[in-house]
Every structure is written in C-alpha cells, then in structure tokens.
Amino acid sequence: MRSRLTVSCCLFITLGASGCASLRTSHRDDCDVVISEPVTQGSTNRTTNAGPLLHSQVAMSGIAGTAEFGSEMTLAPATKTSPAPKVAGTPQPRWPDLTKAPPTPTEPRPLEPNLFQPVNLTVPPQVKPSAIPEGKPQVPLILALECALENRHQEALKHLQAYDVQTQEFLLRILPTLSMITRKKVDDFSPNDVAALNDQLSSLQGYLRDKSDLAIRLFPCEWIRGYAIYKPLPESHDFLAAAADSPGEMVQLYVELKNFSSVPAQGVFATNLSSRLEIKDDKGQTKWSHTFRNNDLKLVSQTRLSEYYHNYTFHLPASLPAGSYTLHVEMTDHTLRSPRTAHASIPLRLVAKQ
C-alpha cells in the first residue's frame, strides 16, 4: 500500500528500528498530513528484507521526490499536483487545509469598526502661570505684610500710608496676627503665642466694638444677683398698681448693655453712660419717666470692659391706675465724640389690688 504525505514546512523523516517511518515537523500548525491507510506488518504491500515498503511523496521547500526504503531517493523540482478526491469513508483532517484559497463571499461583509484606534500619548506642555504685567499696581497691604514677615517694619508702615487713617489703625492691629499665622501653624503655637494672639484679637475686638451699634436687652425679674445671673418673671405676670394705702409693686429691671466704649484714662478705663426710663400708655403718652445723668452711670474699671448690666429698681408710681402700658428704656454712650443710643421696651400690665 502507499501512504500520501503533503507538508508545507520543513519535514524530517526518521527511521525506527522496526523499519517504520516517523514524521516530525518544525511547526505543528503548518502541516497537512493525509494518510490513506496505515502501514502494518504482514500486509500485502511490497516487502524487502528491511521490512514493509513506505512510498511517500514529499513537497518541501520547492523540492519534490519519491523514495522507497531500500532504494536510492531521486529528487526533482516540485510540480503542482491537484488535491486527491475525497473517498467515502476517508477520515477528515483535524486541521483545515491551508493550501486552499478561501471561498469568495457572495455578499459583501459589513465593515467592522476599528477597535484599535491609535492613542495620542503625547504629553501636553505644561501651562505656565502668566506673569504679572509690568507696571500693574501692587496691593499696599500685601507689600506691607511681606515687609512685616521680613521684620522691615518701617517699610511696612510706609506701604500702609496708602490708606486712610481709620483703615491704617485697623490694619496695624491685624498685621501682627497675620504675621503669626503665616510664620507658624496654629497647632504649633506655644502658650505664650496663644496669649499674645488673644491680646491682639481682644484689641481688635475693642476697636470694632466702638464702631458697632449699641445693644441692650431688658427683663423684669424676681431677683438679680449679677451679670447674667437673674430670674426673670413670667411674661404673664401682672403688676399691682398703687392703692390709697400702699405704693405700687416694686419693679426690678435687669438691663444688659453691649458694644459700649471703654477707653484708657489716667491709668484706668472709663465709660460714660446715660439712661432714661419711660412708662407710656396704650396711646403712646408718657405717664412717668426718670433720667440717669452721666455722673450717675459713669463706669471706672482697672481693665477694659466689654459687658455691663444695670439693675433698675423702683416702685410703680401712684399716678398709674390699672391698665396696659409699655416700659421704654433708652441708653446712650457718651464715651466717644459721637454718642451712640439704643432703645428697648417691654409690655407692662397693671392690675388693681384686691
């Protein structure tokens, strides 16, 4: 019997001890091996003393030849041969025949999207910040802060002169605070640093307090013991009006004052206040009033005051019969050249004594 072998890459033939031929290729995927029938011992093939005859046709790198074992192999130029027709019962090859051209499609295949678009890996150039145009005016505050950080205080003062007097005073109070925070983190402040910062902020707060609106609030109380220590009466409380044999009920009025001025004067701090109390009827007519002059409410303290309260205590006058009234309080701060005044009022209900 004959065995047909077609190889499209380099092929090596090795003879075993039994006279059988084994095939080995350099790349498995490029081979097409077709064997019609296996060669076995004792078959009806031609035999020699060396064993069964294996007749092979080899196509290899443009060279073809026919070899019989026990005879001399003759090589000749390769010629194209038509593929052998398929025989019924012949086993199909394990790999497709790569020597055949692919069939021509009857319909055009749709274009597939290109999934491998080129990627632009060019790093864009870094955008440099635009330089400050020459001749552009710089902020005097920033220049003053830079001088303060470099301990050039005289130059810092010269830069601050670009502002008005009031703004210069404010900036002089806040620049030390900005310098401390710029040089060191707040978490790294020592106790001395915190104390210095507190003093600077207190000074700034006092400066702003003098420019704020004066604020007061008042409460009629059952008792008063000190600043923010009092017991207010309920809003539904009715005061007893004066009778023929007794004066009116005593009123304890807690008045709290904020944002007043406290200025140094001969080693102490002084505040000059005045106030006026009025009781008006439901028509807005004043039925009773009392004025406290500057000397009555002059405050002198060893430190700068930021909060103050006053306890106004008086009996309801006999001229007020039972009825609905309004208690008005007016306070004026005369410490600075420009006085500041604040107003507050509460309802006041008088009932006759039973």
DAWO-V707011 format. One record per residue. N is the residue number from 1. RES is the residue in one letter. OMEGA is omega in whole degrees, 0 to 359 (NA if undefined). Layout:
n;res;omega
N;RES;OMEGA
N;RES;OMEGA
This chain:
n;res;omega
1;M;179
2;R;176
3;S;182
4;R;182
5;L;176
6;T;185
7;V;180
8;S;176
9;C;183
10;C;186
11;L;179
12;F;180
13;I;182
14;T;178
15;L;176
16;G;182
17;A;182
18;S;180
19;G;179
20;C;181
21;A;174
22;S;184
23;L;178
24;R;180
25;T;181
26;S;178
27;H;188
28;R;187
29;D;183
30;D;185
31;C;171
32;D;186
33;V;178
34;V;179
35;I;183
36;S;182
37;E;178
38;P;178
39;V;182
40;T;177
41;Q;177
42;G;178
43;S;182
44;T;178
45;N;172
46;R;181
47;T;174
48;T;178
49;N;183
50;A;180
51;G;181
52;P;182
53;L;176
54;L;180
55;H;185
56;S;172
57;Q;189
58;V;171
59;A;190
60;M;173
61;S;176
62;G;180
63;I;178
64;A;180
65;G;177
66;T;184
67;A;170
68;E;180
69;F;184
70;G;178
71;S;183
72;E;182
73;M;179
74;T;181
75;L;178
76;A;178
77;P;184
78;A;175
79;T;180
80;K;180
81;T;177
82;S;181
83;P;181
84;A;178
85;P;180
86;K;180
87;V;180
88;A;181
89;G;180
90;T;181
91;P;179
92;Q;179
93;P;181
94;R;181
95;W;179
96;P;180
97;D;184
98;L;180
99;T;181
100;K;177
101;A;180
102;P;180
103;P;180
104;T;181
105;P;179
106;T;179
107;E;180
108;P;179
109;R;178
110;P;180
111;L;178
112;E;179
113;P;178
114;N;182
115;L;183
116;F;176
117;Q;179
118;P;181
119;V;179
120;N;182
121;L;181
122;T;180
123;V;180
124;P;180
125;P;179
126;Q;180
127;V;180
128;K;178
129;P;181
130;S;180
131;A;178
132;I;181
133;P;179
134;E;180
135;G;178
136;K;182
137;P;179
138;Q;183
139;V;181
140;P;180
141;L;179
142;I;178
143;L;179
144;A;179
145;L;177
146;E;178
147;C;179
148;A;179
149;L;179
150;E;177
151;N;174
152;R;190
153;H;180
154;Q;177
155;E;178
156;A;178
157;L;179
158;K;179
159;H;181
160;L;179
161;Q;176
162;A;181
163;Y;178
164;D;188
165;V;181
166;Q;179
167;T;176
168;Q;180
169;E;178
170;F;182
171;L;177
172;L;179
173;R;184
174;I;181
175;L;178
176;P;178
177;T;179
178;L;180
179;S;179
180;M;182
181;I;180
182;T;183
183;R;189
184;K;175
185;K;181
186;V;179
187;D;181
188;D;180
189;F;173
190;S;176
191;P;177
192;N;177
193;D;180
194;V;178
195;A;178
196;A;179
197;L;178
198;N;178
199;D;180
200;Q;180
201;L;177
202;S;177
203;S;178
204;L;179
205;Q;177
206;G;179
207;Y;180
208;L;181
209;R;180
210;D;181
211;K;180
212;S;175
213;D;175
214;L;184
215;A;176
216;I;170
217;R;186
218;L;181
219;F;167
220;P;190
221;C;172
222;E;173
223;W;181
224;I;182
225;R;180
226;G;181
227;Y;180
228;A;178
229;I;183
230;Y;176
231;K;183
232;P;174
233;L;176
234;P;182
235;E;181
236;S;183
237;H;176
238;D;179
239;F;179
240;L;177
241;A;180
242;A;177
243;A;182
244;A;183
245;D;182
246;S;177
247;P;178
248;G;182
249;E;178
250;M;180
251;V;173
252;Q;186
253;L;177
254;Y;180
255;V;181
256;E;185
257;L;178
258;K;176
259;N;174
260;F;183
261;S;175
262;S;188
263;V;177
264;P;180
265;A;177
266;Q;176
267;G;178
268;V;177
269;F;186
270;A;176
271;T;180
272;N;182
273;L;170
274;S;182
275;S;179
276;R;178
277;L;180
278;E;172
279;I;183
280;K;178
281;D;184
282;D;176
283;K;180
284;G;178
285;Q;180
286;T;180
287;K;179
288;W;179
289;S;175
290;H;183
291;T;174
292;F;183
293;R;182
294;N;182
295;N;179
296;D;183
297;L;176
298;K;183
299;L;176
300;V;183
301;S;179
302;Q;177
303;T;180
304;R;180
305;L;176
306;S;181
307;E;183
308;Y;175
309;Y;177
310;H;180
311;N;177
312;Y;180
313;T;180
314;F;176
315;H;176
316;L;183
317;P;180
318;A;181
319;S;181
320;L;175
321;P;178
322;A;181
323;G;181
324;S;182
325;Y;176
326;T;178
327;L;180
328;H;176
329;V;177
330;E;179
331;M;182
332;T;177
333;D;181
334;H;186
335;T;181
336;L;182
337;R;180
338;S;180
339;P;177
340;R;186
341;T;177
342;A;181
343;H;173
344;A;182
345;S;177
346;I;176
347;P;182
348;L;181
349;R;180
350;L;177
351;V;180
352;A;179
353;K;181
354;Q;NA
